[in-house]
Amino acid sequence: MTTDVTAASRGAAAARFWGMALLGSAVLAASAQVSLPMWPVPATLQSLAVLLLGALGGARLGVASVALYLAEGAVGLPVFANGAGGIAALAGPTAGYLLGFLPAAWLAGWGGRRWC
């Protein structure tokens, strides 16, 4: 009997985690659309969103949210700054910023748990 309850609670916890990660990726996508057009990389609210996702949700949730966001953009959804999407956005001048969001979210989560 205990095994059934444990399996059900694990499934609910996993669904909750991935639901929160999907919500985090939506917040990140929305923050990408608030931008100041600059060349070659626009200034957006993404950096703030990434740090908040990591600090408030923890390292695992922050990294999962950013990974989902990058996967959404890689398959072509217009989630990157100024409605960009596709694999070309991950190979252009913004690629370093986008991929750098992964360790930034982890560090914010790690620091948030360690010092708060």
Biopython code that builds the backbone (N, CA, C, O; Angstrom):
import numpy as np
from Bio.PDB.StructureBuilder import StructureBuilder

atoms = [
    (1, "MET", "N", (0.817, -1.191, 0.000)),
    (1, "MET", "CA", (0.000, 0.000, 0.000)),
    (1, "MET", "C", (0.862, 1.257, 0.000)),
    (1, "MET", "O", (0.552, 2.230, -0.688)),
    (2, "THR", "N", (1.916, 1.234, 0.753)),
    (2, "THR", "CA", (2.786, 2.410, 0.825)),
    (2, "THR", "C", (3.455, 2.676, -0.507)),
    (2, "THR", "O", (3.687, 3.831, -0.863)),
    (3, "THR", "N", (3.770, 1.625, -1.247)),
    (3, "THR", "CA", (4.423, 1.790, -2.539)),
    (3, "THR", "C", (3.522, 2.527, -3.519)),
    (3, "THR", "O", (4.000, 3.362, -4.287)),
    (4, "ASP", "N", (2.233, 2.233, -3.503)),
    (4, "ASP", "CA", (1.299, 2.908, -4.403)),
    (4, "ASP", "C", (1.198, 4.403, -4.088)),
    (4, "ASP", "O", (1.161, 5.232, -4.997)),
    (5, "VAL", "N", (1.154, 4.734, -2.828)),
    (5, "VAL", "CA", (1.070, 6.138, -2.428)),
    (5, "VAL", "C", (2.353, 6.857, -2.810)),
    (5, "VAL", "O", (2.310, 7.992, -3.285)),
    (6, "THR", "N", (3.498, 6.208, -2.607)),
    (6, "THR", "CA", (4.776, 6.808, -2.945)),
    (6, "THR", "C", (4.900, 7.026, -4.445)),
    (6, "THR", "O", (5.377, 8.075, -4.877)),
    (7, "ALA", "N", (4.478, 6.055, -5.244)),
    (7, "ALA", "CA", (4.543, 6.203, -6.701)),
    (7, "ALA", "C", (3.623, 7.322, -7.176)),
    (7, "ALA", "O", (3.976, 8.087, -8.073)),
    (8, "ALA", "N", (2.457, 7.409, -6.574)),
    (8, "ALA", "CA", (1.517, 8.469, -6.962)),
    (8, "ALA", "C", (2.057, 9.839, -6.562)),
    (8, "ALA", "O", (1.933, 10.803, -7.318)),
    (9, "SER", "N", (2.654, 9.926, -5.376)),
    (9, "SER", "CA", (3.182, 11.218, -4.955)),
    (9, "SER", "C", (4.398, 11.620, -5.780)),
    (9, "SER", "O", (4.617, 12.808, -6.021)),
    (10, "ARG", "N", (5.187, 10.648, -6.214)),
    (10, "ARG", "CA", (6.317, 10.966, -7.101)),
    (10, "ARG", "C", (5.824, 11.501, -8.435)),
    (10, "ARG", "O", (6.385, 12.456, -8.972)),
    (11, "GLY", "N", (4.781, 10.889, -8.967)),
    (11, "GLY", "CA", (4.216, 11.362, -10.228)),
    (11, "GLY", "C", (3.646, 12.765, -10.099)),
    (11, "GLY", "O", (3.803, 13.588, -11.001)),
    (12, "ALA", "N", (2.987, 13.040, -8.986)),
    (12, "ALA", "CA", (2.445, 14.377, -8.764)),
    (12, "ALA", "C", (3.557, 15.396, -8.597)),
    (12, "ALA", "O", (3.456, 16.521, -9.087)),
    (13, "ALA", "N", (4.622, 15.000, -7.900)),
    (13, "ALA", "CA", (5.755, 15.915, -7.718)),
    (13, "ALA", "C", (6.440, 16.205, -9.046)),
    (13, "ALA", "O", (6.835, 17.341, -9.306)),
    (14, "ALA", "N", (6.581, 15.190, -9.882)),
    (14, "ALA", "CA", (7.204, 15.383, -11.196)),
    (14, "ALA", "C", (6.333, 16.283, -12.074)),
    (14, "ALA", "O", (6.844, 17.163, -12.767)),
    (15, "ALA", "N", (5.029, 16.061, -12.042)),
    (15, "ALA", "CA", (4.121, 16.902, -12.834)),
    (15, "ALA", "C", (4.169, 18.350, -12.349)),
    (15, "ALA", "O", (4.152, 19.280, -13.156)),
    (16, "ARG", "N", (4.228, 18.539, -11.025)),
    (16, "ARG", "CA", (4.316, 19.882, -10.470)),
    (16, "ARG", "C", (5.623, 20.561, -10.876)),
    (16, "ARG", "O", (5.634, 21.736, -11.242)),
    (17, "PHE", "N", (6.732, 19.802, -10.806)),
    (17, "PHE", "CA", (8.036, 20.359, -11.162)),
    (17, "PHE", "C", (8.060, 20.796, -12.620)),
    (17, "PHE", "O", (8.464, 21.919, -12.922)),
    (18, "TRP", "N", (7.628, 19.917, -13.534)),
    (18, "TRP", "CA", (7.678, 20.258, -14.968)),
    (18, "TRP", "C", (6.645, 21.311, -15.336)),
    (18, "TRP", "O", (6.851, 22.073, -16.280)),
    (19, "GLY", "N", (5.535, 21.366, -14.605)),
    (19, "GLY", "CA", (4.580, 22.449, -14.815)),
    (19, "GLY", "C", (5.165, 23.792, -14.416)),
    (19, "GLY", "O", (4.977, 24.790, -15.112)),
    (20, "MET", "N", (5.879, 23.816, -13.290)),
    (20, "MET", "CA", (6.537, 25.048, -12.856)),
    (20, "MET", "C", (7.662, 25.427, -13.822)),
    (20, "MET", "O", (7.871, 26.609, -14.094)),
    (21, "ALA", "N", (8.384, 24.434, -14.340)),
    (21, "ALA", "CA", (9.446, 24.717, -15.307)),
    (21, "ALA", "C", (8.858, 25.294, -16.595)),
    (21, "ALA", "O", (9.439, 26.202, -17.189)),
    (22, "LEU", "N", (7.720, 24.775, -17.024)),
    (22, "LEU", "CA", (7.064, 25.314, -18.212)),
    (22, "LEU", "C", (6.575, 26.737, -17.968)),
    (22, "LEU", "O", (6.670, 27.588, -18.853)),
    (23, "LEU", "N", (6.058, 26.997, -16.785)),
    (23, "LEU", "CA", (5.654, 28.360, -16.424)),
    (23, "LEU", "C", (6.870, 29.287, -16.393)),
    (23, "LEU", "O", (6.788, 30.431, -16.839)),
    (24, "GLY", "N", (7.989, 28.803, -15.872)),
    (24, "GLY", "CA", (9.218, 29.589, -15.859)),
    (24, "GLY", "C", (9.714, 29.909, -17.250)),
    (24, "GLY", "O", (10.191, 31.016, -17.499)),
    (25, "SER", "N", (9.608, 28.951, -18.168)),
    (25, "SER", "CA", (10.031, 29.217, -19.547)),
    (25, "SER", "C", (9.109, 30.235, -20.211)),
    (25, "SER", "O", (9.548, 31.012, -21.057)),
    (26, "ALA", "N", (7.837, 30.233, -19.832)),
    (26, "ALA", "CA", (6.901, 31.240, -20.369)),
    (26, "ALA", "C", (7.244, 32.631, -19.839)),
    (26, "ALA", "O", (7.171, 33.615, -20.575)),
    (27, "VAL", "N", (7.619, 32.711, -18.562)),
    (27, "VAL", "CA", (8.039, 33.996, -17.990)),
    (27, "VAL", "C", (9.288, 34.492, -18.704)),
    (27, "VAL", "O", (9.407, 35.679, -19.011)),
    (28, "LEU", "N", (10.208, 33.589, -18.964)),
    (28, "LEU", "CA", (11.440, 33.951, -19.668)),
    (28, "LEU", "C", (11.143, 34.404, -21.093)),
    (28, "LEU", "O", (11.742, 35.368, -21.569)),
    (29, "ALA", "N", (10.229, 33.726, -21.777)),
    (29, "ALA", "CA", (9.858, 34.122, -23.134)),
    (29, "ALA", "C", (9.185, 35.494, -23.140)),
    (29, "ALA", "O", (9.437, 36.303, -24.032)),
    (30, "ALA", "N", (8.334, 35.759, -22.152)),
    (30, "ALA", "CA", (7.680, 37.069, -22.075)),
    (30, "ALA", "C", (8.696, 38.173, -21.777)),
    (30, "ALA", "O", (8.594, 39.277, -22.312)),
    (31, "SER", "N", (9.670, 37.875, -20.928)),
    (31, "SER", "CA", (10.674, 38.891, -20.593)),
    (31, "SER", "C", (11.592, 39.177, -21.784)),
    (31, "SER", "O", (12.197, 40.247, -21.852)),
    (32, "ALA", "N", (11.698, 38.249, -22.707)),
    (32, "ALA", "CA", (12.526, 38.477, -23.896)),
    (32, "ALA", "C", (11.888, 39.494, -24.832)),
    (32, "ALA", "O", (12.583, 40.124, -25.629)),
    (33, "GLN", "N", (10.590, 39.656, -24.745)),
    (33, "GLN", "CA", (9.903, 40.562, -25.662)),
    (33, "GLN", "C", (9.966, 42.019, -25.193)),
    (33, "GLN", "O", (9.633, 42.926, -25.956)),
    (34, "VAL", "N", (10.383, 42.246, -23.964)),
    (34, "VAL", "CA", (10.591, 43.604, -23.463)),
    (34, "VAL", "C", (12.047, 43.938, -23.727)),
    (34, "VAL", "O", (12.933, 43.526, -22.978)),
    (35, "SER", "N", (12.295, 44.691, -24.801)),
    (35, "SER", "CA", (13.691, 44.893, -25.192)),
    (35, "SER", "C", (13.944, 46.308, -25.695)),
    (35, "SER", "O", (13.052, 47.007, -26.174)),
    (36, "LEU", "N", (15.198, 46.683, -25.558)),
    (36, "LEU", "CA", (15.706, 47.907, -26.165)),
    (36, "LEU", "C", (16.521, 47.485, -27.374)),
    (36, "LEU", "O", (17.528, 46.794, -27.218)),
    (37, "PRO", "N", (16.113, 47.880, -28.578)),
    (37, "PRO", "CA", (16.844, 47.427, -29.757)),
    (37, "PRO", "C", (18.256, 48.008, -29.797)),
    (37, "PRO", "O", (18.445, 49.222, -29.875)),
    (38, "MET", "N", (19.211, 47.138, -29.743)),
    (38, "MET", "CA", (20.619, 47.497, -29.848)),
    (38, "MET", "C", (21.256, 46.526, -30.829)),
    (38, "MET", "O", (20.651, 45.517, -31.191)),
    (39, "TRP", "N", (22.459, 46.823, -31.252)),
    (39, "TRP", "CA", (23.116, 45.939, -32.191)),
    (39, "TRP", "C", (24.391, 45.416, -31.579)),
    (39, "TRP", "O", (25.087, 46.213, -30.949)),
    (40, "PRO", "N", (24.766, 44.166, -31.698)),
    (40, "PRO", "CA", (24.056, 43.038, -32.300)),
    (40, "PRO", "C", (23.129, 42.318, -31.326)),
    (40, "PRO", "O", (22.340, 41.473, -31.747)),
    (41, "VAL", "N", (23.207, 42.632, -30.038)),
    (41, "VAL", "CA", (22.401, 41.925, -29.047)),
    (41, "VAL", "C", (21.483, 42.932, -28.350)),
    (41, "VAL", "O", (21.972, 43.893, -27.756)),
    (42, "PRO", "N", (20.159, 42.732, -28.410)),
    (42, "PRO", "CA", (19.251, 43.669, -27.752)),
    (42, "PRO", "C", (19.308, 43.526, -26.230)),
    (42, "PRO", "O", (19.582, 42.443, -25.713)),
    (43, "ALA", "N", (19.053, 44.600, -25.533)),
    (43, "ALA", "CA", (18.982, 44.566, -24.067)),
    (43, "ALA", "C", (17.559, 44.182, -23.675)),
    (43, "ALA", "O", (16.601, 44.845, -24.074)),
    (44, "THR", "N", (17.421, 43.110, -22.893)),
    (44, "THR", "CA", (16.099, 42.616, -22.509)),
    (44, "THR", "C", (16.030, 42.408, -20.999)),
    (44, "THR", "O", (17.011, 42.600, -20.280)),
    (45, "LEU", "N", (14.849, 42.012, -20.540)),
    (45, "LEU", "CA", (14.654, 41.676, -19.136)),
    (45, "LEU", "C", (14.985, 40.211, -18.846)),
    (45, "LEU", "O", (14.727, 39.726, -17.744)),
    (46, "GLN", "N", (15.550, 39.510, -19.819)),
    (46, "GLN", "CA", (15.840, 38.089, -19.640)),
    (46, "GLN", "C", (16.817, 37.836, -18.504)),
    (46, "GLN", "O", (16.645, 36.881, -17.747)),
    (47, "SER", "N", (17.825, 38.660, -18.370)),
    (47, "SER", "CA", (18.816, 38.435, -17.317)),
    (47, "SER", "C", (18.150, 38.466, -15.943)),
    (47, "SER", "O", (18.444, 37.627, -15.092)),
    (48, "LEU", "N", (17.264, 39.420, -15.726)),
    (48, "LEU", "CA", (16.532, 39.502, -14.471)),
    (48, "LEU", "C", (15.664, 38.262, -14.272)),
    (48, "LEU", "O", (15.629, 37.695, -13.179)),
    (49, "ALA", "N", (14.968, 37.842, -15.318)),
    (49, "ALA", "CA", (14.088, 36.678, -15.211)),
    (49, "ALA", "C", (14.886, 35.416, -14.897)),
    (49, "ALA", "O", (14.459, 34.607, -14.074)),
    (50, "VAL", "N", (16.035, 35.239, -15.539)),
    (50, "VAL", "CA", (16.864, 34.054, -15.293)),
    (50, "VAL", "C", (17.333, 34.026, -13.845)),
    (50, "VAL", "O", (17.262, 32.988, -13.188)),
    (51, "LEU", "N", (17.808, 35.152, -13.351)),
    (51, "LEU", "CA", (18.294, 35.200, -11.972)),
    (51, "LEU", "C", (17.159, 34.985, -10.972)),
    (51, "LEU", "O", (17.353, 34.324, -9.952)),
    (52, "LEU", "N", (15.994, 35.529, -11.250)),
    (52, "LEU", "CA", (14.852, 35.316, -10.354)),
    (52, "LEU", "C", (14.378, 33.867, -10.382)),
    (52, "LEU", "O", (14.027, 33.311, -9.341)),
    (53, "LEU", "N", (14.366, 33.250, -11.566)),
    (53, "LEU", "CA", (13.962, 31.844, -11.649)),
    (53, "LEU", "C", (14.893, 30.969, -10.822)),
    (53, "LEU", "O", (14.438, 30.087, -10.094)),
    (54, "GLY", "N", (16.195, 31.211, -10.933)),
    (54, "GLY", "CA", (17.141, 30.417, -10.169)),
    (54, "GLY", "C", (17.063, 30.701, -8.681)),
    (54, "GLY", "O", (17.057, 29.774, -7.870)),
    (55, "ALA", "N", (17.002, 31.976, -8.314)),
    (55, "ALA", "CA", (17.014, 32.342, -6.897)),
    (55, "ALA", "C", (15.725, 31.936, -6.178)),
    (55, "ALA", "O", (15.774, 31.478, -5.037)),
    (56, "LEU", "N", (14.597, 32.098, -6.823)),
    (56, "LEU", "CA", (13.324, 31.790, -6.176)),
    (56, "LEU", "C", (12.920, 30.324, -6.307)),
    (56, "LEU", "O", (12.301, 29.763, -5.403)),
    (57, "GLY", "N", (13.271, 29.708, -7.435)),
    (57, "GLY", "CA", (12.850, 28.327, -7.657)),
    (57, "GLY", "C", (13.897, 27.288, -7.324)),
    (57, "GLY", "O", (13.580, 26.103, -7.212)),
    (58, "GLY", "N", (15.134, 27.709, -7.165)),
    (58, "GLY", "CA", (16.205, 26.754, -6.911)),
    (58, "GLY", "C", (16.966, 26.452, -8.185)),
    (58, "GLY", "O", (16.523, 26.775, -9.287)),
    (59, "ALA", "N", (18.109, 25.831, -8.016)),
    (59, "ALA", "CA", (18.991, 25.560, -9.149)),
    (59, "ALA", "C", (18.350, 24.609, -10.162)),
    (59, "ALA", "O", (18.420, 24.850, -11.367)),
    (60, "ARG", "N", (17.729, 23.533, -9.680)),
    (60, "ARG", "CA", (17.137, 22.553, -10.605)),
    (60, "ARG", "C", (16.011, 23.161, -11.427)),
    (60, "ARG", "O", (15.960, 22.984, -12.644)),
    (61, "LEU", "N", (15.117, 23.871, -10.769)),
    (61, "LEU", "CA", (13.989, 24.466, -11.479)),
    (61, "LEU", "C", (14.446, 25.571, -12.414)),
    (61, "LEU", "O", (13.928, 25.700, -13.523)),
    (62, "GLY", "N", (15.412, 26.371, -11.977)),
    (62, "GLY", "CA", (15.935, 27.432, -12.841)),
    (62, "GLY", "C", (16.567, 26.881, -14.110)),
    (62, "GLY", "O", (16.297, 27.371, -15.206)),
    (63, "VAL", "N", (17.409, 25.861, -13.962)),
    (63, "VAL", "CA", (18.057, 25.269, -15.129)),
    (63, "VAL", "C", (17.032, 24.572, -16.021)),
    (63, "VAL", "O", (17.121, 24.659, -17.246)),
    (64, "ALA", "N", (16.067, 23.886, -15.425)),
    (64, "ALA", "CA", (15.032, 23.225, -16.224)),
    (64, "ALA", "C", (14.214, 24.240, -17.010)),
    (64, "ALA", "O", (13.887, 24.000, -18.173)),
    (65, "SER", "N", (13.879, 25.367, -16.397)),
    (65, "SER", "CA", (13.113, 26.405, -17.090)),
    (65, "SER", "C", (13.901, 26.978, -18.261)),
    (65, "SER", "O", (13.360, 27.163, -19.351)),
    (66, "VAL", "N", (15.180, 27.258, -18.031)),
    (66, "VAL", "CA", (16.015, 27.804, -19.109)),
    (66, "VAL", "C", (16.208, 26.764, -20.210)),
    (66, "VAL", "O", (16.173, 27.109, -21.391)),
    (67, "ALA", "N", (16.409, 25.505, -19.848)),
    (67, "ALA", "CA", (16.579, 24.451, -20.860)),
    (67, "ALA", "C", (15.316, 24.307, -21.710)),
    (67, "ALA", "O", (15.402, 24.154, -22.929)),
    (68, "LEU", "N", (14.151, 24.355, -21.074)),
    (68, "LEU", "CA", (12.895, 24.308, -21.846)),
    (68, "LEU", "C", (12.776, 25.517, -22.762)),
    (68, "LEU", "O", (12.357, 25.388, -23.912)),
    (69, "TYR", "N", (13.138, 26.677, -22.264)),
    (69, "TYR", "CA", (13.096, 27.898, -23.066)),
    (69, "TYR", "C", (14.000, 27.767, -24.292)),
    (69, "TYR", "O", (13.596, 28.109, -25.404)),
    (70, "LEU", "N", (15.213, 27.276, -24.090)),
    (70, "LEU", "CA", (16.140, 27.103, -25.215)),
    (70, "LEU", "C", (15.628, 26.053, -26.200)),
    (70, "LEU", "O", (15.776, 26.214, -27.411)),
    (71, "ALA", "N", (15.029, 24.985, -25.687)),
    (71, "ALA", "CA", (14.468, 23.954, -26.571)),
    (71, "ALA", "C", (13.295, 24.507, -27.373)),
    (71, "ALA", "O", (13.167, 24.219, -28.563)),
    (72, "GLU", "N", (12.442, 25.296, -26.732)),
    (72, "GLU", "CA", (11.319, 25.916, -27.444)),
    (72, "GLU", "C", (11.825, 26.797, -28.570)),
    (72, "GLU", "O", (11.292, 26.761, -29.680)),
    (73, "GLY", "N", (12.850, 27.589, -28.291)),
    (73, "GLY", "CA", (13.410, 28.457, -29.322)),
    (73, "GLY", "C", (14.105, 27.675, -30.424)),
    (73, "GLY", "O", (14.041, 28.053, -31.594)),
    (74, "ALA", "N", (14.773, 26.580, -30.050)),
    (74, "ALA", "CA", (15.501, 25.788, -31.046)),
    (74, "ALA", "C", (14.568, 25.126, -32.054)),
    (74, "ALA", "O", (14.931, 24.953, -33.217)),
    (75, "VAL", "N", (13.366, 24.755, -31.611)),
    (75, "VAL", "CA", (12.432, 24.125, -32.542)),
    (75, "VAL", "C", (11.668, 25.133, -33.389)),
    (75, "VAL", "O", (10.892, 24.751, -34.265)),
    (76, "GLY", "N", (11.888, 26.426, -33.127)),
    (76, "GLY", "CA", (11.302, 27.428, -34.004)),
    (76, "GLY", "C", (10.244, 28.319, -33.395)),
    (76, "GLY", "O", (9.739, 29.212, -34.075)),
    (77, "LEU", "N", (9.890, 28.112, -32.142)),
    (77, "LEU", "CA", (8.909, 29.002, -31.527)),
    (77, "LEU", "C", (9.524, 30.391, -31.356)),
    (77, "LEU", "O", (10.704, 30.498, -31.022)),
    (78, "PRO", "N", (8.762, 31.439, -31.575)),
    (78, "PRO", "CA", (9.323, 32.801, -31.503)),
    (78, "PRO", "C", (9.442, 33.321, -30.075)),
    (78, "PRO", "O", (8.771, 34.283, -29.700)),
    (79, "VAL", "N", (10.296, 32.681, -29.284)),
    (79, "VAL", "CA", (10.418, 33.031, -27.875)),
    (79, "VAL", "C", (11.628, 33.905, -27.575)),
    (79, "VAL", "O", (11.707, 34.486, -26.493)),
    (80, "PHE", "N", (12.564, 34.012, -28.499)),
    (80, "PHE", "CA", (13.753, 34.812, -28.252)),
    (80, "PHE", "C", (13.434, 36.293, -28.468)),
    (80, "PHE", "O", (12.329, 36.636, -28.889)),
    (81, "ALA", "N", (14.383, 37.151, -28.186)),
    (81, "ALA", "CA", (14.173, 38.596, -28.279)),
    (81, "ALA", "C", (13.692, 39.000, -29.667)),
    (81, "ALA", "O", (14.163, 38.489, -30.683)),
    (82, "ASN", "N", (12.752, 39.922, -29.682)),
    (82, "ASN", "CA", (12.159, 40.446, -30.920)),
    (82, "ASN", "C", (11.476, 39.374, -31.753)),
    (82, "ASN", "O", (11.403, 39.499, -32.975)),
    (83, "GLY", "N", (10.976, 38.324, -31.115)),
    (83, "GLY", "CA", (10.235, 37.282, -31.812)),
    (83, "GLY", "C", (11.086, 36.336, -32.632)),
    (83, "GLY", "O", (10.566, 35.647, -33.509)),
    (84, "ALA", "N", (12.367, 36.286, -32.372)),
    (84, "ALA", "CA", (13.237, 35.370, -33.118)),
    (84, "ALA", "C", (13.051, 33.950, -32.596)),
    (84, "ALA", "O", (12.642, 33.738, -31.454)),
    (85, "GLY", "N", (13.354, 33.003, -33.441)),
    (85, "GLY", "CA", (13.287, 31.595, -33.075)),
    (85, "GLY", "C", (14.075, 30.779, -34.074)),
    (85, "GLY", "O", (14.494, 31.300, -35.108)),
    (86, "GLY", "N", (14.278, 29.539, -33.788)),
    (86, "GLY", "CA", (14.997, 28.652, -34.681)),
    (86, "GLY", "C", (16.445, 28.466, -34.259)),
    (86, "GLY", "O", (16.969, 29.183, -33.406)),
    (87, "ILE", "N", (17.059, 27.499, -34.872)),
    (87, "ILE", "CA", (18.429, 27.137, -34.522)),
    (87, "ILE", "C", (19.422, 28.238, -34.902)),
    (87, "ILE", "O", (20.500, 28.323, -34.313)),
    (88, "ALA", "N", (19.076, 29.074, -35.869)),
    (88, "ALA", "CA", (19.976, 30.161, -36.268)),
    (88, "ALA", "C", (20.185, 31.165, -35.139)),
    (88, "ALA", "O", (21.257, 31.762, -35.034)),
    (89, "ALA", "N", (19.178, 31.355, -34.299)),
    (89, "ALA", "CA", (19.327, 32.273, -33.166)),
    (89, "ALA", "C", (20.311, 31.730, -32.142)),
    (89, "ALA", "O", (20.926, 32.492, -31.397)),
    (90, "LEU", "N", (20.458, 30.405, -32.110)),
    (90, "LEU", "CA", (21.410, 29.796, -31.183)),
    (90, "LEU", "C", (22.813, 29.724, -31.770)),
    (90, "LEU", "O", (23.732, 29.229, -31.118)),
    (91, "ALA", "N", (22.983, 30.206, -32.974)),
    (91, "ALA", "CA", (24.304, 30.201, -33.601)),
    (91, "ALA", "C", (24.794, 31.611, -33.900)),
    (91, "ALA", "O", (25.931, 31.781, -34.342)),
    (92, "GLY", "N", (23.976, 32.613, -33.673)),
    (92, "GLY", "CA", (24.349, 33.990, -33.979)),
    (92, "GLY", "C", (25.018, 34.676, -32.802)),
    (92, "GLY", "O", (25.508, 34.021, -31.883)),
    (93, "PRO", "N", (25.035, 36.007, -32.839)),
    (93, "PRO", "CA", (25.686, 36.776, -31.781)),
    (93, "PRO", "C", (25.040, 36.610, -30.403)),
    (93, "PRO", "O", (25.702, 36.825, -29.388)),
    (94, "THR", "N", (23.769, 36.233, -30.351)),
    (94, "THR", "CA", (23.097, 36.075, -29.062)),
    (94, "THR", "C", (23.306, 34.708, -28.440)),
    (94, "THR", "O", (22.856, 34.469, -27.319)),
    (95, "ALA", "N", (23.977, 33.809, -29.138)),
    (95, "ALA", "CA", (24.134, 32.433, -28.654)),
    (95, "ALA", "C", (24.846, 32.365, -27.311)),
    (95, "ALA", "O", (24.442, 31.594, -26.441)),
    (96, "GLY", "N", (25.880, 33.143, -27.129)),
    (96, "GLY", "CA", (26.612, 33.119, -25.868)),
    (96, "GLY", "C", (25.757, 33.565, -24.698)),
    (96, "GLY", "O", (25.848, 33.008, -23.604)),
    (97, "TYR", "N", (24.927, 34.569, -24.929)),
    (97, "TYR", "CA", (24.035, 35.038, -23.875)),
    (97, "TYR", "C", (23.002, 33.966, -23.542)),
    (97, "TYR", "O", (22.755, 33.670, -22.373)),
    (98, "LEU", "N", (22.411, 33.399, -24.566)),
    (98, "LEU", "CA", (21.369, 32.402, -24.351)),
    (98, "LEU", "C", (21.906, 31.162, -23.640)),
    (98, "LEU", "O", (21.286, 30.673, -22.697)),
    (99, "LEU", "N", (23.039, 30.659, -24.079)),
    (99, "LEU", "CA", (23.613, 29.470, -23.447)),
    (99, "LEU", "C", (24.177, 29.794, -22.064)),
    (99, "LEU", "O", (24.227, 28.923, -21.196)),
    (100, "GLY", "N", (24.596, 31.021, -21.857)),
    (100, "GLY", "CA", (25.082, 31.439, -20.549)),
    (100, "GLY", "C", (23.988, 31.537, -19.502)),
    (100, "GLY", "O", (24.276, 31.620, -18.308)),
    (101, "PHE", "N", (22.723, 31.529, -19.942)),
    (101, "PHE", "CA", (21.620, 31.548, -18.990)),
    (101, "PHE", "C", (21.571, 30.269, -18.155)),
    (101, "PHE", "O", (21.111, 30.295, -17.013)),
    (102, "LEU", "N", (22.041, 29.151, -18.713)),
    (102, "LEU", "CA", (22.020, 27.888, -17.970)),
    (102, "LEU", "C", (22.883, 27.961, -16.704)),
    (102, "LEU", "O", (22.372, 27.735, -15.607)),
    (103, "PRO", "N", (24.185, 28.274, -16.832)),
    (103, "PRO", "CA", (24.963, 28.372, -15.592)),
    (103, "PRO", "C", (24.535, 29.544, -14.708)),
    (103, "PRO", "O", (24.687, 29.475, -13.488)),
    (104, "ALA", "N", (24.008, 30.607, -15.291)),
    (104, "ALA", "CA", (23.547, 31.740, -14.479)),
    (104, "ALA", "C", (22.379, 31.325, -13.586)),
    (104, "ALA", "O", (22.341, 31.687, -12.410)),
    (105, "ALA", "N", (21.435, 30.576, -14.128)),
    (105, "ALA", "CA", (20.293, 30.114, -13.339)),
    (105, "ALA", "C", (20.763, 29.166, -12.241)),
    (105, "ALA", "O", (20.280, 29.232, -11.111)),
    (106, "TRP", "N", (21.697, 28.290, -12.572)),
    (106, "TRP", "CA", (22.210, 27.360, -11.572)),
    (106, "TRP", "C", (22.932, 28.103, -10.453)),
    (106, "TRP", "O", (22.717, 27.818, -9.275)),
    (107, "LEU", "N", (23.780, 29.048, -10.816)),
    (107, "LEU", "CA", (24.520, 29.808, -9.802)),
    (107, "LEU", "C", (23.582, 30.626, -8.914)),
    (107, "LEU", "O", (23.792, 30.716, -7.704)),
    (108, "ALA", "N", (22.557, 31.218, -9.507)),
    (108, "ALA", "CA", (21.594, 31.981, -8.713)),
    (108, "ALA", "C", (20.849, 31.064, -7.756)),
    (108, "ALA", "O", (20.606, 31.435, -6.608)),
    (109, "GLY", "N", (20.488, 29.880, -8.210)),
    (109, "GLY", "CA", (19.817, 28.916, -7.341)),
    (109, "GLY", "C", (20.724, 28.402, -6.250)),
    (109, "GLY", "O", (20.305, 28.269, -5.100)),
    (110, "TRP", "N", (21.948, 28.114, -6.593)),
    (110, "TRP", "CA", (22.909, 27.633, -5.608)),
    (110, "TRP", "C", (23.193, 28.712, -4.564)),
    (110, "TRP", "O", (23.218, 28.433, -3.365)),
    (111, "GLY", "N", (23.402, 29.925, -5.019)),
    (111, "GLY", "CA", (23.656, 31.019, -4.088)),
    (111, "GLY", "C", (22.455, 31.325, -3.219)),
    (111, "GLY", "O", (22.603, 31.629, -2.035)),
    (112, "GLY", "N", (21.263, 31.247, -3.798)),
    (112, "GLY", "CA", (20.055, 31.505, -3.033)),
    (112, "GLY", "C", (19.845, 30.497, -1.928)),
    (112, "GLY", "O", (19.405, 30.860, -0.837)),
    (113, "ARG", "N", (20.150, 29.239, -2.187)),
    (113, "ARG", "CA", (19.978, 28.194, -1.177)),
    (113, "ARG", "C", (21.101, 28.234, -0.147)),
    (113, "ARG", "O", (20.889, 27.882, 1.013)),
    (114, "ARG", "N", (22.277, 28.653, -0.554)),
    (114, "ARG", "CA", (23.427, 28.619, 0.338)),
    (114, "ARG", "C", (23.413, 29.772, 1.336)),
    (114, "ARG", "O", (23.735, 29.580, 2.509)),
    (115, "TRP", "N", (23.046, 30.959, 0.882)),
    (115, "TRP", "CA", (23.166, 32.140, 1.730)),
    (115, "TRP", "C", (21.847, 32.706, 2.252)),
    (115, "TRP", "O", (21.849, 33.657, 3.034)),
    (116, "CYS", "N", (20.753, 32.146, 1.836)),
    (116, "CYS", "CA", (19.464, 32.672, 2.332)),
    (116, "CYS", "C", (18.775, 31.696, 3.240)),
    (116, "CYS", "O", (17.687, 31.981, 3.740)),
]
sb = StructureBuilder()
sb.init_structure("model")
sb.init_model(0)
sb.init_chain("A")
sb.init_seg("    ")
for serial, (resi, resn, name, xyz) in enumerate(atoms, 1):
    if name == "N":
        sb.init_residue(resn, " ", resi, " ")
    sb.init_atom(name, np.array(xyz, "f"), 0.0, 1.0, " ", f" {name:<3s}", serial, name[0])
structure = sb.get_structure()
